Amino acid sequence: MDRLEQTAQFMLDQHNLKQNFKNLPRTLMPSDINEAYKIQEIFQKNSGRGTLGGFKIALASKVQQELCGIDHPIAGGIFANEIKTSPSTIKLSDFHGLGLEFEIAVTIANDLKPNMGIFDKENIKQHIKSLSPAFELIIDREADYSNINPLTMITDNAWCSGIILGKELPNWKELDLEAIQSKLFWNNEPPQNAMIKDANPIDSLVWVSNLLISLGKTIPKNSVIITGSVIKTRAPQQGDKITYSVGNLSEVEINII
């Protein structure tokens, strides 16, 4: 087993033994970000969780990046069998440190390949099949947020444990994403409002796509890419019923048991 495989196995062992998240030891730390993504790919292949059905962005905000000592987001994979549809019920005990994030998911219309060149906010739109509201299920494994090494987080698949998709937004090409407000309904609490533009979903899609093709990867047709949370991550409790709505266009619902 070479060092990259050892590093991936170190992270998988943490999961299998239900250990809290901890940064990689110096002897296993990736030498750079490209090596971290190579280890992430090994982690995904050896996880026993199946094939990928999409990708995610993490540390999208400057505040999160500064906390981890980097100046850019990071990406991870979404396993196909962990993509669920709304409404969905999940067992809290199935997760180790569950958090919810509140996002826009993009379904890709065509294969995105390295030979297609660099994407931007305009040319990426021809490759979008649909937009949907989504929850991301984050597993932070009780991480100490004051001590998170971003290269370690990359090897740990950026903490993704699946997503829940709402119905597609109707006529997304006609929508002004700069003007749409979303609402988070958490039990009987007053709703929390956020603008979709706060997570810049098209910008996030461009960033993830360009990163993956720069690593020589193809993003397959019908992949789902989630684009960052517009509201701070929140940990649910048993009995919670949570709905995230995008305008009056669509919503996604989860029940925690």
C-alpha positions in Angstrom: 0.0 0.0 0.0 1.6 3.3 -1.1 1.3 6.5 1.0 -1.7 7.9 -0.9 -3.6 4.7 -0.2 -2.5 4.7 3.4 -3.8 8.3 3.8 -7.2 7.3 2.3 -7.4 4.3 4.5 -6.5 6.5 7.6 -9.6 8.6 6.8 -11.8 5.5 6.1 -10.7 4.0 9.4 -11.9 7.1 11.2 -15.3 6.6 9.6 -15.5 2.9 10.2 -14.5 3.2 13.9 -16.9 6.1 14.3 -14.1 8.4 15.5 -14.4 12.1 15.5 -12.7 14.0 12.7 -9.1 14.8 13.2 -6.5 16.2 10.9 -4.0 13.9 9.1 -0.7 13.3 10.8 2.3 15.0 9.3 3.6 11.7 7.7 0.3 11.3 5.8 -0.5 14.9 5.0 -0.8 15.6 1.2 2.1 17.5 -0.3 -0.3 19.8 -2.2 -3.9 20.2 -3.2 -3.6 18.0 -6.3 -2.3 15.2 -4.2 -5.2 15.7 -1.8 -7.7 15.2 -4.6 -5.9 12.1 -5.7 -6.4 10.7 -2.2 -10.0 11.8 -2.2 -10.5 9.7 -5.3 -9.0 6.7 -3.6 -11.2 7.4 -0.6 -14.3 7.4 -2.8 -13.4 4.2 -4.6 -12.5 2.3 -1.4 -15.5 3.6 0.7 -17.9 0.9 -0.3 -20.5 3.6 -0.9 -20.8 3.0 -4.7 -20.2 5.3 -7.7 -20.5 9.0 -7.8 -23.6 10.8 -9.0 -22.4 14.3 -8.6 -20.1 16.8 -6.9 -20.2 19.5 -4.2 -18.5 22.8 -3.3 -17.4 23.5 0.3 -15.8 26.4 2.1 -17.5 28.7 -0.5 -17.5 31.8 1.8 -14.5 34.0 2.7 -15.3 33.5 6.4 -15.1 29.7 6.1 -11.9 29.9 4.0 -10.2 32.2 6.5 -11.1 29.8 9.3 -9.3 27.0 7.4 -6.4 29.1 6.2 -7.1 29.0 2.5 -8.2 31.4 -0.2 -10.4 29.2 -2.4 -13.3 26.7 -2.0 -12.8 22.9 -2.1 -14.8 20.1 -3.8 -16.0 16.7 -3.0 -18.1 13.9 -4.5 -21.8 12.9 -4.0 -22.4 9.2 -4.1 -25.3 8.3 -6.4 -27.1 6.1 -3.9 -27.0 9.0 -1.4 -29.1 11.3 -3.7 -32.6 11.2 -2.4 -35.8 13.1 -3.4 -38.1 15.2 -1.3 -39.9 14.6 1.0 -37.5 12.4 2.8 -37.2 11.0 6.3 -33.8 10.2 7.8 -32.6 8.6 11.1 -30.3 10.9 13.0 -28.5 7.8 14.5 -27.3 6.9 11.0 -25.0 9.9 10.9 -22.0 11.0 13.0 -22.3 14.7 13.5 -25.1 15.6 11.0 -25.5 19.1 9.7 -27.9 20.5 7.1 -27.0 23.0 4.4 -29.5 24.8 2.1 -28.5 25.0 -1.5 -29.3 25.1 -5.2 -28.5 21.9 -7.0 -27.7 21.9 -10.7 -28.3 18.9 -12.9 -25.9 18.8 -15.9 -27.3 18.3 -19.4 -24.1 17.0 -21.2 -20.8 15.4 -20.4 -18.3 18.1 -19.4 -14.9 17.1 -20.6 -11.3 18.5 -20.2 -11.0 19.2 -23.9 -14.0 21.6 -23.8 -11.9 24.5 -22.5 -12.5 26.9 -19.6 -16.1 27.5 -18.5 -17.5 30.9 -17.5 -20.9 32.2 -16.3 -22.2 32.4 -19.8 -21.0 29.3 -21.6 -21.8 27.0 -18.7 -25.5 27.7 -19.0 -25.9 25.7 -22.2 -24.9 22.6 -20.1 -27.5 23.1 -17.4 -30.5 20.7 -17.5 -32.3 22.0 -14.4 -32.0 23.7 -11.0 -33.6 22.4 -7.8 -33.6 23.4 -4.1 -31.6 20.9 -2.0 -30.4 19.9 1.4 -26.9 18.7 1.7 -26.3 16.2 4.6 -22.9 17.1 6.1 -21.1 14.7 8.4 -18.5 16.7 10.3 -17.9 14.0 12.9 -17.9 16.5 15.7 -14.9 18.4 14.2 -13.2 21.1 16.0 -13.9 24.0 13.7 -11.0 26.0 15.0 -8.6 23.4 13.8 -9.5 22.1 10.4 -6.8 21.4 7.8 -8.3 22.0 4.3 -6.1 19.3 2.7 -7.4 16.8 5.3 -11.0 17.9 4.6 -10.4 17.3 0.9 -9.2 13.7 1.5 -12.4 13.2 3.7 -14.6 13.9 0.6 -15.4 17.4 1.9 -17.7 15.8 4.5 -20.6 15.0 2.0 -23.0 12.3 3.2 -25.7 12.9 0.5 -28.3 15.3 -0.7 -32.1 15.6 -0.8 -33.5 17.2 -4.0 -36.7 19.1 -4.4 -38.6 19.4 -7.6 -37.0 21.4 -10.5 -37.5 25.1 -10.6 -39.9 25.8 -13.5 -38.4 27.8 -16.5 -35.1 28.3 -14.8 -33.7 30.1 -17.8 -36.2 32.9 -17.4 -35.5 33.4 -13.7 -33.5 36.2 -12.3 -31.3 34.4 -9.8 -30.1 37.7 -8.4 -33.6 38.5 -7.2 -35.0 35.3 -5.8 -35.4 34.9 -2.1 -35.4 31.6 -0.3 -36.9 30.7 3.1 -36.0 28.1 5.7 -38.8 26.8 7.8 -37.6 24.9 10.9 -40.5 23.4 13.0 -42.6 26.3 14.3 -39.8 28.9 14.3 -40.1 32.2 12.4 -38.8 31.6 8.8 -35.3 32.6 8.0 -34.8 34.4 4.7 -31.8 34.4 2.4 -31.1 35.5 -1.2 -30.1 32.7 -3.7 -27.4 35.0 -4.9 -25.7 34.8 -1.5 -24.1 31.5 -2.7 -23.7 32.5 -6.3 -24.9 29.2 -7.8 -23.7 29.8 -11.3 -20.3 31.0 -10.1 -20.0 27.9 -7.9 -21.0 25.7 -10.8 -18.3 27.3 -12.9 -15.7 26.9 -10.2 -16.4 23.2 -9.5 -16.5 22.4 -13.3 -13.2 24.1 -14.0 -11.6 22.4 -11.0 -12.6 18.9 -12.0 -11.7 19.3 -15.7 -8.3 20.7 -14.6 -7.8 17.5 -12.7 -8.5 15.5 -15.9 -12.0 14.4 -14.9 -15.1 14.2 -17.0 -18.4 15.3 -15.3 -21.0 12.9 -16.7 -24.3 13.9 -18.1 -27.0 14.0 -15.4 -24.5 14.6 -12.6 -25.9 16.8 -9.8 -23.7 19.6 -8.5 -24.7 21.5 -5.4 -23.5 25.0 -5.2 -23.1 26.1 -1.5 -25.3 27.0 1.4 -27.1 30.3 1.5 -27.7 29.9 5.3 -25.3 28.8 8.0 -25.0 25.0 8.5 -27.3 23.8 11.3 -27.5 20.5 13.2 -30.9 18.9 13.3 -32.4 17.0 16.2 -34.9 14.1 16.4 -38.4 15.3 15.7 -37.4 18.2 13.5 -39.4 19.0 10.3 -37.5 21.3 8.0 -38.5 22.9 4.7 -36.4 25.0 2.4 -38.3 26.9 -0.3 -37.0 28.9 -3.3 -39.4 31.7 -4.0 -42.8 30.3 -4.6 -41.3 27.9 -7.2 -40.2 24.8 -5.3 -39.3 23.4 -2.0 -37.4 20.5 -0.3 -38.6 18.8 2.9 -36.9 16.6 5.4 -38.1 14.9 8.6 -35.6 13.8 11.3 -36.4 10.7 13.4 
